[in-house]
Amino acid sequence: MVKPIREKYFGISVPSNLSRAIIALIVVMLQTVPLWADDQPQWGQRFSRNMVSDETGLCETFDPGRRDHETGDIDPATTKNVKWVARLGGQSNCPPVVAGGKIFVGTNNQAPRDPRIEGDRGILLCFDEATGRFLWQLAVPKMYEIKYSDWHFTGIASPPSVENGKAFIVTNRCEVVCLDVNGMADGNQGPYKDEGTHMMPVVDRERRPIDNSGGPLVPGKADADILWLYDMAAEDGVRPHNASNCSVLIDGERLYVCTSNGVEWTHSRVNNPAAPTLIVLDRKTGKRLARDDFNLGIDIIHGQWSSPALGMVNGCKQIYQGTGKGYLFAIESLAAGADTTKTVWFFNGHPLAQTQDVVPLEYGYHTQSYEITANPVFDKNRVYLAITQDPWHSGKTGWFVCIDAGGKGDVTRSGLVWSYKDLGKSISTASIHDGLVYIAGFDGRLHCLDAETGKPYWVHEAGGPIWGSTLVADGKVYLGTGRQTFWVLRAGKQLEVISKIRMRDRICTTPVAANGVLYVATYKHLYAIEKP
């Protein structure tokens, strides 16, 4: 008797006469299920910072459920289209990052998970992607040594960049740290062994020394494993203002980091004019390789909270950094052995610079100068960026610019492709998709522009303030607001509202899509939203 030929499908041995049926079934399945793009391991798409995702089959509406007034937790039985909900702190300003079956999100310590860790801290939480189960946390004491450098309850505002089992993040103490994505669960890896000391505060809110004679804390499996740490305040004299929040840019074996160097607490002068705005670190060791050649000195209006972006122009890499001077710089990818970056071109973001050769900078609370808080976005040899007056003080106006990335030197006038002057003040990063630009203003208006010309197609009154940015995915535009509203709109030249969802807390972050799931971080909760 001849045995039937057997073949393997997904590790299962089956007779060959079933193979055609199996293949047909697979084809039908692929035609009926949504295609998932993959992880979202950093801010934006492939480090261009473009907030666009290839995910499909995402939810158009959901119910965030009811909150238990005693515990503050969301009752999962009252939600709809919500896979799971995880409790964060009391204020979360960091978009989630999804990589390798884990989710990372920054928050504060107003809902402590470790009884040993009390008071205001910066916290990075790591959850299991499938279940929302808490895995570990990085707890960082406040940077009270420098007044107004680490604003109360802001927490960790830097979204990590994750690659090859390592997460690179800027802490609220102006440190760049490399973390093992598994935390301490697989032991204390790497050369850094002082995690217990790192968790101990040095001074209190009044900047009085704290007695740590009892010794450092003993890290457990629910604590972060720091592989290396670079202290920008100690090593480079950086003096951040309000927050250190850069999203680290990975370029091969190098890391590009905005330092957040800014003004001191009176807002009248730069605390340390000699400190760098941008540094380059060795990815493996954390050693500093280079600093910027921007020479900003005293010319910082408030803080520096923009993150570097990367683009490829004429076969060469360029890194783009927005600054507190209101200038956008494009630099070459660092040459081997260089200790200073090389600027390719720069753009003065003050609108008057289009007609005036000299535009004096103004300082203090009532400045009318412009600064860059949003992240530059690279797309098709152009850089798109919102440039704004200070939204936290008396600034009211801003504009959106499209710049040709192929220029040299001062491109303030020669490099401007188009501008849109009806944006108002804005700290949001743009989403560019299918020939359209979606950009939110701090005042609560969402603008849809033509990516080639800057022509406005529609403006939506979403309600302000808007602290986060848009996400474009699955033919939809997602946006959260500080008025506890989450919007889902149809992407396109015609304004169409799909859903308006009332949330339980304000939203100051940007939504993220990964592996078929939409993630929305409010002040106090992280939602994983998925169709049944």
Buried (B, 14 or more C-beta within 10 A) or exposed (E): EEEEEEEEEEEEEBEEEBBEEBEEEEEEEEEEEEEBBEBBBBBBBEBBBBBBBEBBBBBBEBEBBEBEEEEBBBEEEEBEBBBBBBBBBBBBBBBBBBBBEBBBBBBBBBBBBBEEBEEBBBBBBBBBBBEBEBBBBBBBBBBBEBBBBBBEBBBBBBBBBBBEEBBBBBBBBBBBBBBBBBBBBEEBBBEBEEBBEBBBBBBEEEEEEEEEEEEEBEBEEBBBBBBBBBBBBEEBBBBBBBBBBBBBBBBEEBBBBBBBBBBBEEBEEBBBBEBBBBBBBBBEBBEBBBBBEBEBEEBBBBBBBBBBBBBEBEEEBBBBBBBBBBBBBBBBBBEEEEEBBEBBBBBBBBBEBEEEEEBEBEBBEEBBBBBBBBBBBBBEEBBBBBBBBBBBEEBEBBBBBBBBBBBEEBBBEEBBBBBBEBBBBBBBBBBBBEEBBBBBBBBBBBBBBBBBEBEBBBBBEBBBBBBBBBBBBBBBBBBBBBBBBBBBBEBBEEEEEBBEBEBBBBBBBBBBBBBBBBBBBBBBBBBBBBBE
